[in-house]
Amino acid sequence: MKKTALLNIALSHTIASLGHGDIVVIGDAGLPVPAGVELIDLAITSGLPDFASVLEVVLSEMQVERHIVAAELFEIAPPALAAIQQLSTQGLLGACEQVPHSDFTLLSRQAKVIVRTGECKPFSNIALVAGVTF
């Protein structure tokens, strides 16, 4: 059995298969999933699992070079923003890029996977760009 926090088989496998520059999107329950992009749906009900918990566990296994969020995240300021800012301060997210939500939705077409959470606060989405550990 694994010793790390991430127990979801599909998500663990996906992170293990990432290459430099690959994108993993962690999204709220309402983020559209483009055709052809793999979906790992963790949503159980409204708020479960929450965005922050999923992000923290993903970061326990994924090396992130930079992250991308919708600029609207800063206007709405859902709880996800505080989690992102805290993890960024800890150096776990690399540089931050802000784009309009419409551009974020287009960017999600390039994702290797979209991880759907049960988060129901608007704009609680992040694109993680894989880095390298060396």
N, C-alpha and C positions, 0 to 999 in steps of 0.2 A: 504494500500500500504506500502511496505517496506520503512524503513528510511535509511537503509545502502546502500552503493554504488552498491552492486551486485544485478542486476535486473534479470539476466538470470535464469529462473525457474529451468532448469535441473541442472545447476551448483550450485545454491543455495541449492537445494535438496540434491545433492551429498555431498556437504561439511557438511550439517547438519547430514548426515548419517555416516560420517567417524568415525572409531574407532582408538584407539592408534596404530600407526604403519602402517596404511593404506597409500597407495601411490597415489598421484595425479600428473600426468605428464602434464606440460604445454609445448607445442611443436610448432616448426615452421611449416610452411605449408607442408614441405617435410618429416616430421617424419613419418615413417611407423607405422600403427596402427595394432597390432597383432590381429589375429582372436580371438574372445571371450572377448576382452577388449572393454568396452563402450567408444564411441567417442562422445564428445560434440564439434561439429564443429562450431566455431565462425567465421571462415574465410569468408570474403566477397570478397576481392580482394587483390592483392599484397600490403602488408603493413597494411591492415586493418582487424581486429584490430592489433596493434603492440604488440609484446611480453611483453614489459615493462608495458603497460597499463593493460593488462590482469593479469599479475603477481601481480601488486599493488592492484587491486580490489579483487583478490582471497585472498590475505593476509589480507584484511580488515575483513574477516570472518573466515579464517582458522588459527588454531594454528599449527605452524610448529616446529617440534623437530630438524630436520636436513634436508639438501638438498643435492642432488647428481647432478653433471653436468659432461659432457664429458670433458676430459682434453684438447681436441682440441679447446674448447671454448676460452681458454687462448692464444692459438696460433693465432687464427683468429681474436679474439677481436672484435666481432660485438657489436652494441649498447646494446644488451642484457647483455653483461658482465658488463658494467657500472651500469646498473639498478640492477643487482644481487649484485654487490659489495656495492652499496649504501644501499640497503635494508638489506644486511647482517650487515653492520656497524650500522644500526638502531636496530639490534638485532631481526629482524623479521624472519630470516631464519635458526637460529640455526647453528650447525657445518656444514662445507662444506666437502663433499667427492668428489674426482675426480676419474673418471674411463675412460678407453678408450671408444670411441663412440660405438664400437661394443658391449661392455658390457652394455652400457646405453640402447642400442636397446633391448638387452636381458632382462634387468631390466624392461623395459616398459611392458613386458608380465605379470608382477606382479601387475601392476597398477589397481586400482579400476576404474579409468577413465583417458582418455587422452583428453586434451583440445587443439584443433587445433586452432592456431591463423593464421593471414594472414602474419606473419613475413616471409620474404624470405631471411634472412641472415643465412648462414650455422651455425649449432651447437647452435642455439638459443632455447635450450631445458633445462628444469629443472624438476627433480623429487622431489616433496615435500613429506616428511614423516610426517604424522600427529602426533602431540603431544597431551598433555592434558592441560587443563587450571587450574588444581589443583595440 
